[in-house]
Amino acid sequence: MKSNKAGETVKTTSLPRVTKLKKGDRVKQITGKIKTNAATIGTVKEIDTKNGRVLVEGLNLVKRHSKGNPVKNTPAGIITKEAAIHVSNVLLVCPKCLKPTRIGYKILEARKENGKINKVRICRRCHEQIDD
């Protein structure tokens, strides 16, 4: 927090949060509005690092009432769509052990062709490599 000339406290914008998730990962919702256990697994469609949120296919469905616009050819009615979930409310589902898990990193000895360090994601439960 910073204070401006008038002495009021002003919230500063924070740097983008680093997330260990990637687009296309299968995740499980661990908190929030959960209907059934089977409906809590989805695929990450979008990641918003600025706000620390992810858009997951099939999770956190909300209903929006749209007015309709004949110029844009959009119909009126109630539209169901996905809303973003905070990163802390989802866990990655390991493709090997098929359980929700935290993500760790492992640095491999072999470097890439351009000389950079080869860092891969690993499952904290079965210690298997997630990335190929």
C-alpha contacts under 8 A as a table, 3 or more apart, distances in Angstrom:
res1	aa1	res2	aa2	distance
1	M	9	T	6.30
1	M	10	V	5.85
1	M	11	K	5.05
1	M	12	T	5.88
2	K	9	T	5.53
2	K	10	V	5.30
2	K	11	K	6.55
2	K	12	T	6.75
3	S	6	A	7.71
3	S	7	G	5.45
3	S	8	E	5.26
3	S	9	T	4.28
3	S	10	V	5.60
4	N	7	G	5.39
4	N	8	E	5.70
4	N	9	T	6.56
4	N	10	V	6.72
5	K	8	E	7.52
15	L	50	K	7.06
16	P	49	T	5.27
16	P	50	K	4.36
16	P	51	N	7.21
16	P	52	G	7.57
17	R	49	T	5.29
17	R	50	K	6.16
17	R	51	N	7.36
17	R	52	G	5.86
18	V	49	T	6.56
18	V	52	G	7.94
19	T	22	K	7.98
19	T	49	T	7.00
19	T	52	G	7.49
19	T	87	V	7.47
20	K	103	I	6.88
21	L	25	D	6.79
21	L	92	L	7.36
22	K	25	D	5.78
22	K	44	V	7.28
22	K	47	I	7.53
23	K	43	T	7.91
23	K	44	V	5.25
23	K	45	K	5.78
23	K	46	E	6.12
23	K	47	I	6.94
24	G	43	T	5.66
24	G	44	V	5.08
24	G	45	K	6.35
25	D	43	T	5.61
25	D	44	V	5.50
25	D	92	L	6.97
25	D	93	V	7.83
26	R	41	I	6.85
26	R	42	G	5.60
26	R	43	T	4.52
26	R	44	V	6.45
26	R	92	L	6.06
26	R	93	V	5.56
26	R	94	C	7.93
27	V	41	I	5.63
27	V	42	G	5.61
27	V	43	T	6.15
27	V	44	V	7.03
27	V	56	V	7.92
27	V	90	V	6.11
27	V	91	L	5.37
27	V	92	L	4.35
27	V	93	V	5.19
27	V	100	P	7.38
28	K	40	T	5.42
28	K	41	I	4.39
28	K	42	G	6.55
28	K	90	V	5.43
28	K	91	L	5.29
28	K	92	L	6.35
28	K	93	V	6.43
28	K	100	P	6.50
29	Q	32	G	7.54
29	Q	34	I	7.73
29	Q	40	T	5.18
29	Q	41	I	6.48
29	Q	59	L	7.71
29	Q	89	N	5.97
29	Q	90	V	4.48
29	Q	91	L	6.59
30	I	40	T	7.78
30	I	89	N	5.55
30	I	90	V	5.58
30	I	91	L	6.99
31	T	34	I	7.20
31	T	89	N	5.47
31	T	90	V	7.55
32	G	89	N	7.41
33	K	60	N	6.93
34	I	37	N	7.39
34	I	39	A	7.62
34	I	40	T	6.66
35	K	39	A	6.92
35	K	40	T	7.92
36	T	39	A	5.44
36	T	40	T	6.96
37	N	40	T	5.69
38	A	41	I	6.75
39	A	42	G	7.87
39	A	58	G	7.59
39	A	59	L	7.32
40	T	59	L	6.48
41	I	58	G	7.89
41	I	59	L	7.44
42	G	56	V	5.82
42	G	57	E	5.32
42	G	58	G	5.88
42	G	59	L	6.48
43	T	56	V	5.46
43	T	57	E	5.30
43	T	58	G	7.89
44	V	47	I	7.50
44	V	54	V	6.78
44	V	55	L	5.95
44	V	56	V	4.46
44	V	57	E	6.27
45	K	54	V	7.60
45	K	55	L	5.53
45	K	56	V	5.56
45	K	57	E	6.24
46	E	54	V	5.80
46	E	55	L	5.01
46	E	56	V	7.23
47	I	52	G	7.75
47	I	53	R	6.20
47	I	54	V	4.54
47	I	55	L	6.35
48	D	51	N	5.81
48	D	52	G	5.74
48	D	53	R	5.15
48	D	54	V	5.96
49	T	52	G	4.77
49	T	53	R	6.62
50	K	53	R	7.98
52	G	86	H	6.00
52	G	87	V	5.82
53	R	84	A	5.85
53	R	85	I	5.34
53	R	86	H	4.28
53	R	87	V	5.20
54	V	84	A	5.30
54	V	85	I	5.35
54	V	86	H	6.24
54	V	87	V	6.10
55	L	82	E	6.99
55	L	83	A	6.37
55	L	84	A	4.47
55	L	85	I	6.29
56	V	59	L	5.64
56	V	60	N	7.75
56	V	82	E	7.11
56	V	83	A	7.91
56	V	84	A	7.04
56	V	85	I	7.53
57	E	82	E	6.80
58	G	61	L	6.80
58	G	82	E	6.67
59	L	82	E	6.34
59	L	83	A	7.75
60	N	82	E	5.68
60	N	83	A	5.63
60	N	84	A	7.23
60	N	85	I	7.11
61	L	80	T	6.41
61	L	81	K	5.47
61	L	82	E	4.56
61	L	83	A	6.17
62	V	80	T	5.62
62	V	81	K	5.62
62	V	82	E	6.13
62	V	83	A	6.46
63	K	78	I	6.28
63	K	79	I	5.50
63	K	80	T	4.46
63	K	81	K	6.46
64	R	78	I	5.61
64	R	79	I	5.14
64	R	80	T	6.32
64	R	81	K	7.60
65	H	76	A	7.74
65	H	77	G	5.84
65	H	78	I	4.56
65	H	79	I	6.30
66	S	75	P	7.74
66	S	76	A	5.35
66	S	77	G	5.49
66	S	78	I	6.21
66	S	79	I	7.07
67	K	75	P	7.60
67	K	76	A	4.88
67	K	77	G	6.79
68	G	73	N	7.66
68	G	74	T	5.19
68	G	75	P	4.67
68	G	76	A	3.94
68	G	77	G	7.35
69	N	72	K	5.50
69	N	73	N	5.78
69	N	74	T	5.19
69	N	75	P	6.67
69	N	76	A	7.48
70	P	73	N	4.65
70	P	74	T	6.37
70	P	75	P	7.63
71	V	74	T	7.91
85	I	89	N	6.79
85	I	90	V	7.77
86	H	89	N	5.56
86	H	90	V	7.45
87	V	90	V	5.78
88	S	91	L	7.69
91	L	100	P	5.59
91	L	101	T	5.95
91	L	102	R	6.43
92	L	100	P	5.46
92	L	101	T	5.64
92	L	102	R	6.59
92	L	103	I	7.33
93	V	98	L	5.79
93	V	99	K	5.29
93	V	100	P	4.23
93	V	101	T	6.07
94	C	97	C	5.68
94	C	98	L	4.99
94	C	99	K	5.65
94	C	100	P	6.24
94	C	101	T	6.48
94	C	123	C	6.37
94	C	130	I	6.97
95	P	98	L	5.34
95	P	130	I	7.01
96	K	128	E	7.22
96	K	130	I	7.91
97	C	126	C	6.78
101	T	123	C	6.43
101	T	124	R	6.24
101	T	125	R	6.39
102	R	123	C	6.59
102	R	124	R	5.68
102	R	125	R	7.83
103	I	121	R	6.42
103	I	122	I	5.93
103	I	123	C	5.47
103	I	124	R	5.95
104	G	121	R	5.63
104	G	122	I	5.06
104	G	123	C	6.26
104	G	124	R	6.08
105	Y	119	K	6.58
105	Y	120	V	5.64
105	Y	121	R	4.58
105	Y	122	I	5.61
106	K	119	K	5.72
106	K	120	V	5.46
106	K	121	R	6.36
106	K	122	I	6.64
107	I	117	I	7.08
107	I	118	N	5.89
107	I	119	K	4.47
107	I	120	V	6.45
108	L	111	R	7.24
108	L	117	I	7.52
108	L	118	N	5.52
108	L	119	K	6.20
108	L	120	V	7.51
109	E	118	N	7.43
110	A	117	I	7.83
110	A	118	N	6.74
111	R	114	N	7.98
111	R	115	G	5.83
111	R	116	K	5.98
111	R	117	I	5.22
111	R	118	N	5.30
112	K	115	G	5.38
112	K	116	K	5.57
112	K	117	I	6.53
112	K	118	N	6.01
113	E	116	K	7.53
120	V	129	Q	6.94
120	V	130	I	7.43
120	V	131	D	6.08
121	R	129	Q	6.05
121	R	130	I	5.48
121	R	131	D	5.91
122	I	127	H	5.78
122	I	128	E	5.52
122	I	129	Q	4.44
122	I	130	I	5.24
122	I	131	D	7.61
123	C	126	C	5.79
123	C	127	H	4.85
123	C	128	E	5.49
123	C	129	Q	6.48
123	C	130	I	6.49
124	R	127	H	5.38
129	Q	132	D	7.36
